Amino acid sequence: MATISVANFEAITDKIAGAYVAWKNGVGTASPASGTAAYKLGEVRSTILGLDDVDQEIALLSPADSTYKSAMAPTSAITPFKSLILGIRSHVSNISTYCSTNGIRVAPEFRDITNSIISGAVLTAYVFTDTVDPIGLWTAENGTATYTSVANVDTANYSWKAKLQIVVTNTIGTSTIAATLTCLSGEAGTTTVEEVVNIPASSAIGATVAVGDTTDMYLGVSAITASGMTNGDAFKVIAVRERPLT
């Protein structure tokens, strides 16, 4: 039996994460209605039915069915998820090793429910961060720019690697801002990388600009220098969630 593909692994684990959040938020009722944990676990089952490998379907369909039925008649917070989590673990052998081998990370909510069932199954290094808003704040007033670092990615709970983004918080003036961000790299944040980001003139509140390319990920930002600023310009830096809840 072939190992489950990265795309299918991410789809299944992300849907489990969404179901777990629905459960925690009190919509884990014994109902298949849209938005409930049972409904989302039904989507997990549908994803498994769509796998290309028949052996994978056979290996995972039984625990998926059991999980769905448990969600319809729950006895505890983890019961609806236990069978499926154990099925996934047995299929990939070791979740953290699978993530390491394939260079991927799982949702923090999937980590939470998995580690409540199998202690230590998902190591922090293989968990992507939730949104961190803000990482830092930048403003220009009276010809002077000020940057305030607010937070870094919480490495006690997540991998340090996060995709950063600039979000305009006050409409940018008539000049494009060329901002140089001193980004922190590594779990300890002792390595720095400079990223230059151009924020277009007249950018409206809420406009976003990526920091670096799709592979550039950082722990935080310690400083920002800029040219082309206009009084009143303002933006924040945030860490964006790698994949949304489904």
N, C-alpha and C positions, 0 to 999 in steps of 0.2 A: 504494500500500500504506500503510495507516494505521500510525502509530507504535505500538509495543507499549505496552500499558497499564502504569501504575505497578504495579498489583497483580501482573500477570504478570511484569514485570521483576524485582520483588522476590522472587517465588516462585522464578524460575529462578536468579537470582544467589545466593539463600540456599541453594538445593540444591547449587549448585556449591561454595559455601563448605563445606558439610557433607561433600561428597565429597573435597574437598582435605584437610580435617582427617583423614578416614578414611585417606587415602593417607599422610599424614605420620605417622600413628600405627601404620603397619605393617599395615593391613588393606586395602591396595590390591591384594590378590591377584587373579590372573586367575580370578575367580569371581563370579557374580551373586548370591552368598549375601547375606542381609540384613546390613547394617552395613558391607559393603565399598564401596570407591569405585565399583566397577562397578555395584553395586546402586543406589547413590545417583544415579549418572549415568543409569541406567535410569529413575529417577523424574523426572529432568530431561526426558528424552525423552517420558515420559507427560504431563508438564505442557505441553510444546509441542504434543502431539497434541490437547490440550484447548483450545487457543487458538480464539477465535471467528473470527479473521481467517484465511482459507485461505491468503492470500499470506504471512502471517507464518509459518504452519506450513511452507510450502514453503521459505521463506528460512532457517529455523532447523533443520528436521528433518534435512537432509543433514549439517550439521556435528555435530548431536547424535548421529546414528548413527555417524559417524566417531569421535567422542569415546568413545562407549561401546565400540566395537570396539577402540580403542587401549587402553582400560583393561583389556580382556581379554587383550591381548598387549603390555604396556608395554615401552618401551625407555628411558624416562627419567622423571624426576619430573614434568615438565611436559607430556610428549607427550599423555597422555590428555585434557588440558584445552585444548590449543592451538587445535584446530579450532573448538570451541564458543565460546571467548573471542573469537576473530577474527570468528566469525559474529555474535555479539552486538554487537561494536563496529561492524561494517559496517551492522548494522540500525539502530542508534541514532545512528550517525555519530561521536559523541564521548560517551563514558560520563560524564565529569565535567560536560559541558554539559547532558546529559540530566538528571542528578541536580540540577543547579542550577535548570534550568527547572521541574522538577517538585517541588522542595523536598524531596528524599529523600536518603538516604545508604545506602551499601552496607555489608555485613559486612566486618570487617577481613581475614578469611580470603579473601574474594573479591578484595579489593584486593591481597593478597599474591600470589596466583597470577596475577592479571591483569597486575600490574606486572612480574612476572618474564617475561612473554611480550611485553607492549607497555610499554616503559619510560615511566613517568609518565602512564599512561592514566587512573589514578584518583588525583585529588589528595586530600590529607589532609582538606581541608574537607568532603569528601563521604564520609567513613568514620566510622561510629558507633563509640563506644568499647566495648571489652569491659568486663565488670564490674570496678569498682574497689572493693575491699573491704579496709580501710575508707577512706573519705574523712576521717573523724574519729571520735573517741571522746568520749563524755560520761558523767560519773559524778557522783553526789551522795553525799557522805560528811560526817558531822558538821556538817550544815547548810550545807555549801559545795559548790557545783557547779563542776566542772572540765571544760573542753573542750580537747582536744588535736587540732590539725589534723595529719593524717598524710600525705595526698597530694591532689593535684589530678588532673584528667584530663590525660593526657600529650598535649599538643598537638603534639608532634613526630610522633606516630603517628595521632592521631585528631582529629576535630572537637572543639572545646571543649564543645559542647552535649551535656549528659548529663542524663537524668532522675534525680533524687536520691530516696532513700528512707531512712526511719528504720527500723532493726531493733532491737527490744528485746533486750538482752543480759543483763539481770537483771530478774526480775519487778517490775513497777511497783507501788508501794504503793497506799494507799487514796485517793489524790488524783490527779486528772487533771493531767498536766504540760502547761502552755502554754509551748512552746519557741519562741523567736524566733531564727531562723537568719539570719546575715549571709552571703548567698550571693554568690559571685563570678561575674560575668558578663563575657563577651567573652574573646577569645583571651589577652589579657594579664592578665585578672582585675582590671582597674583600676576597673571599675564594680561597685557592690554593690547588692543587692536584698534587702530583709528579707521573709522568709516565716515566718508564724506557723503552727505545727503543734501540734495537740492530741493528746497520747498518752493514751489512756483509762486510768483507774485499773484496776489488777489485770491489765494486759496481760501475757500470758505471754511467756517467752523465745521469740524467733523471730517474734513479732507484728510486722507492718510497717505503716507509715503513709507515704503519699506526701507529698513536699514540693512544694507548689503543685499546679496542675492539670496536665492532660495536655500542655499546650503549654509549660510552664515548664521550662527546661533551664539548667543551670549548669556552671561549671568546677570549683567546689569550695565549701567553707564555711570562712570565716575565724574565726567566733565564734558562740557560742550562749549566750543568756541564757534563764532559765526561772523560772517560778513554779509553786507547787503540788507541788514535789518532796518526796519522802520519802527518808530515808537509805537507801542501798543501791540506789536507782533507777539504772539504767544503760542506755544505748543507743548505737548507732553509726550513722553516716551512710555510705551506700554510693552509688555510681553504678551504675545497673542497665543491663544490655545492652538495646539497643533491640528486637532481635528474636533469638530463640534460634536456634541451629544446627538445621537440619532434616536 
